[in-house]
Structure formats: C-alpha cells, structure tokens
Amino acid sequence: MNNGYKEQENKVNVITYILSLTESAHRFSRGLPPFDLTNVTTAEFMVNKNLAFIEDGEIPYRKAHEIFLEKMLQDGWRPGPEDFNARTHPDMIPYDQLPKETKERYAFSAAIVCSAKEFYDSIRAEMEETILDDCPAHLWDRNIRNATH
C-alpha cells in the first residue's frame, strides 16, 4: 500500500470519526442511540454518506447524495427504517424525496467535514514540521547526498 493511499485512508477515518461524534450528539438530542462505529455497516454508512464532501468540499448536496445513494444501493442497501444490520435506511431515496431536515443535515455535514479537513491538515503539517525540526541535520545532509549520487 503506498503512502498516499494510506494517508487518504487515515484522513477519511479521522474525519468520519469526528463527524460521527457530532452526528451521535444530534441523535442523542433526539432520543436516538449514538452511532456504533464498531459495527461495519454503520461505519460503511457514515463513510459513504460523507465521502463526497471529504473528496470535494464544493460538491453540491444533491450530487453528494446521488453518489452516496448509488454506492449504497450497489452495496445492497435499501430504503426502509433505520437498521444498519439489515442495510436499510430512510435516506435511500432520491434527493427530492428527502425530508427537509435530512437535506439540512447535508449542509451541516459538509461544514463539519470542511472544518475537520482543515484541522487534520493543520495537525498533519505541524507533526511533519516537528519531525523535521527534531531530525539531526547531519542525517538530512547524508540522505540528500546519497539520494543525488
């Protein structure tokens, strides 16, 4: 597995986790149980629901939902009451048929994803800078010489 793919996978995982915390808080306020991300189908739902926003922060909500819906239907999800184990969810319908609150949640999710991406990127850059600052200069000099010869 190359580093670029692993880095993207880490970013998706961290952003999905942050988003799941905010969504779980919203669910709790409505008397629903929080998301159980140890359940593979729940994690699959959260990743696919928000992956379009992670990949493109400017994507229209309708297009993000279409991508989500297509992927989930291909993976065996169907419309119905929320049951992650049965792979049913009320959001498995065309965008125009979604309730207003669900459409508004897309805006909320996009904003959280955008903030989480910025947070992740800043932490990542800070960690890289710290590592470079802490690495003895003579190691860099030797590695650069070896790489150019």
Disulfide bonds with the S-S distance in Angstrom:
none
